[in-house]
Amino acid sequence: MDAQPENQILRIEPILHQARSIISHQKERERLLGEKFNIFSILRMERSENSTHSAFISELLKPDGSHLKGDIFLRLFLKIIGNESLDVESARVITEYHIGKVDTKVKTGGRIDIFISDKKEVSISIENKIDASDEANQIERYYNFKTGKNTVYYLTLDGRLPSVESSGVLIEGKDFFVISYKKEILEWLQLCLKESVDNPILRESIKQYLILIKKITHTMEDNAQNELLKLILRYPQEAAYIANNYQRVIDDIKENIRNKVLDSLSKELINRYSVQKGDNINKQYAQIKIKPIPPKDDSKIFFGIETFNGNSNANLNGDLFVGVFFPYALQTEVKYEKKSEYEYLSTYWPSICRLKDNNGNVINLGNLETISMLASDEKKQNEYVIKIVDQVLEYINSEEASFEECLHRI
């Protein structure tokens, strides 16, 4: 890069102002069109995999669905994902389709989020992932269900691959296929919207859902996206300079928060637990591990906080939570009994509690507005740390009896 860093910085500021202007216009457009009003968001149903996303998608896919559009939406979906194996005329769509008790040894069983089949038993199995982590052998178990006739799709916000724990040695693009809300689902919903122009209620329902998907996938309107792309291409060196330094700056802020939380917890839990850092802050599961002293076998069960990265590919789409991490769960008959007020996330996270800020909002350090606020206001940053620590301590104190009982039974 020819220009010196100081000169680059002088040239970057007006470019950032132009980018801010593009984003401001996008937000103003949303305001004028009333797109801030979204029934899914208002009812806090944005991220519910089954009751919101699987249910809505399945209803549109059903040839006998309440939309009364027959099989047109299903045909459009199959065209988008490039699947010609299914007989649409005899197709039926089922949510939460049970294929037997889970057996991780022979890798069978489970519940398929969206199951589409025809009279010849040719089928499509869709595993829908918004926040939940992968289950052990999940993709393998679905692949082993009527192998040869059943095509498995892994649906996520951005098209990420399933974990090795889920897919094993299966090959993406051959044994299973990855699709995303950001690409395939958005394209499909746009086509569904065109087919619903003569039905106002259906049209607006699909539009509301489409707006929700754009929100949770951070997708801009085409015009704004193109304008931003042109700006980047007009100043490629400056854009590269920003890109090369952006993540380091953001990671430093997140790491500072984690360090403060770790230091505070170490003092509060001294002689009770060992408080340790987990993965590096640039990893999706950047966590804090809270292990008992002295450990019986502390690798089998411990408390954890993740993710300080805010990575959307992590559990709960990067929302910060504290929980009991039980990596030994599949190797023992011992079950962890959580308190009723806490959530169950997965086999490995049998009890979790989402951490919230002083306004009652779930903390996500992938939120740029939050990061900007924390970077510019040290008082706010310290308030965040205190709030996080207080909730973690409350959770540990509440779950400690169950944790100790499980630990001693392993």
Secondary structure as the mmCIF struct_conf table of DSSP 4:
data_model
#
loop_
_struct_conf.conf_type_id
_struct_conf.id
_struct_conf.beg_label_comp_id
_struct_conf.beg_label_asym_id
_struct_conf.beg_label_seq_id
_struct_conf.end_label_comp_id
_struct_conf.end_label_asym_id
_struct_conf.end_label_seq_id
BEND BEND1 ALA A 3 ALA A 3
HELX_RH_AL_P HELX_RH_AL_P1 PRO A 5 LEU A 32
TURN_TY1_P TURN_TY1_P1 LEU A 33 LYS A 36
HELX_RH_AL_P HELX_RH_AL_P2 ILE A 39 ILE A 42
TURN_TY1_P TURN_TY1_P2 LEU A 43 ARG A 44
TURN_TY1_P TURN_TY1_P3 GLU A 46 ARG A 47
HELX_RH_PI_P HELX_RH_PI_P1 GLU A 49 SER A 54
HELX_RH_AL_P HELX_RH_AL_P3 ALA A 55 LEU A 61
TURN_TY1_P TURN_TY1_P4 PRO A 63 ASP A 64
BEND BEND2 GLY A 65 GLY A 65
TURN_TY1_P TURN_TY1_P5 SER A 66 HIS A 67
TURN_TY1_P TURN_TY1_P6 GLY A 70 ASP A 71
HELX_RH_AL_P HELX_RH_AL_P4 ILE A 72 ILE A 81
TURN_TY1_P TURN_TY1_P7 GLY A 82 GLY A 82
BEND BEND3 LEU A 86 LEU A 86
HELX_RH_3T_P HELX_RH_3T_P1 VAL A 88 SER A 90
STRN STRN1 ARG A 92 HIS A 98
BEND BEND4 GLY A 100 LYS A 101
STRN STRN2 ASP A 103 ASP A 103
TURN_TY1_P TURN_TY1_P8 THR A 104 LYS A 107
STRN STRN3 THR A 108 THR A 108
STRN STRN4 ARG A 111 SER A 117
TURN_TY1_P TURN_TY1_P9 LYS A 119 LYS A 120
STRN STRN5 SER A 123 ASN A 128
BEND BEND5 ILE A 130 ASP A 131
HELX_LH_PP_P HELX_LH_PP_P1 ALA A 132 GLU A 135
TURN_TY1_P TURN_TY1_P10 ALA A 136 ASN A 137
HELX_RH_AL_P HELX_RH_AL_P5 GLN A 138 TYR A 143
TURN_TY1_P TURN_TY1_P11 ASN A 144 LYS A 149
STRN STRN6 ASN A 150 THR A 156
BEND BEND6 LEU A 157 ASP A 158
HELX_LH_PP_P HELX_LH_PP_P2 ARG A 160 SER A 163
HELX_RH_AL_P HELX_RH_AL_P6 VAL A 164 SER A 167
TURN_TY1_P TURN_TY1_P12 GLY A 168 VAL A 169
STRN STRN7 GLU A 172 GLU A 172
TURN_TY1_P TURN_TY1_P13 GLY A 173 ASP A 175
STRN STRN8 PHE A 176 PHE A 176
STRN STRN9 PHE A 177 SER A 180
HELX_RH_PI_P HELX_RH_PI_P2 TYR A 181 ILE A 185
HELX_RH_AL_P HELX_RH_AL_P7 LEU A 186 GLU A 195
TURN_TY1_P TURN_TY1_P14 SER A 196 ASP A 198
HELX_RH_AL_P HELX_RH_AL_P8 PRO A 200 ILE A 216
TURN_TY1_P TURN_TY1_P15 THR A 217 HIS A 218
HELX_LH_PP_P HELX_LH_PP_P3 THR A 219 GLU A 221
HELX_RH_AL_P HELX_RH_AL_P9 ASP A 222 ARG A 234
BEND BEND7 TYR A 235 TYR A 235
HELX_RH_AL_P HELX_RH_AL_P10 PRO A 236 GLU A 268
TURN_TY1_P TURN_TY1_P16 LEU A 269 ARG A 272
STRN STRN10 TYR A 273 LYS A 277
BEND BEND8 ASP A 279 ASP A 279
TURN_TY1_P TURN_TY1_P17 ILE A 281 ASN A 282
BEND BEND9 LYS A 283 LYS A 283
TURN_TY1_P TURN_TY1_P18 GLN A 284 TYR A 285
STRN STRN11 GLN A 287 PRO A 292
BEND BEND10 ILE A 293 PRO A 294
BEND BEND11 LYS A 296 ASP A 297
TURN_TY1_P TURN_TY1_P19 ASP A 298 SER A 299
BEND BEND12 LYS A 300 ILE A 301
STRN STRN12 PHE A 302 GLU A 306
BEND BEND13 PHE A 308 ASN A 309
TURN_TY1_P TURN_TY1_P20 SER A 312 ASN A 313
BEND BEND14 ALA A 314 ALA A 314
HELX_RH_3T_P HELX_RH_3T_P2 ASN A 315 GLY A 318
STRN STRN13 ASP A 319 ASP A 319
STRN STRN14 PHE A 321 PHE A 325
TURN_TY1_P TURN_TY1_P21 PRO A 327 TYR A 328
HELX_RH_3T_P HELX_RH_3T_P3 ALA A 329 GLN A 331
BEND BEND15 GLU A 333 GLU A 333
TURN_TY1_P TURN_TY1_P22 SER A 340 GLU A 341
BEND BEND16 TYR A 342 TYR A 342
STRN STRN15 GLU A 343 GLU A 343
HELX_LH_PP_P HELX_LH_PP_P4 TYR A 344 TYR A 344
BEND BEND17 THR A 347 TYR A 348
BEND BEND18 PRO A 350 PRO A 350
STRN STRN16 SER A 351 ARG A 354
STRN STRN17 LYS A 356 LYS A 356
TURN_TY1_P TURN_TY1_P23 ASN A 358 ASN A 359
BEND BEND19 GLY A 360 GLY A 360
HELX_LH_PP_P HELX_LH_PP_P5 ASN A 361 ASN A 361
STRN STRN18 VAL A 362 VAL A 362
HELX_LH_PP_P HELX_LH_PP_P6 ILE A 363 ILE A 363
STRN STRN19 ASN A 364 ASN A 364
TURN_TY1_P TURN_TY1_P24 LEU A 365 GLY A 366
HELX_RH_AL_P HELX_RH_AL_P11 LEU A 368 SER A 376
HELX_RH_AL_P HELX_RH_AL_P12 GLU A 378 ARG A 409
#
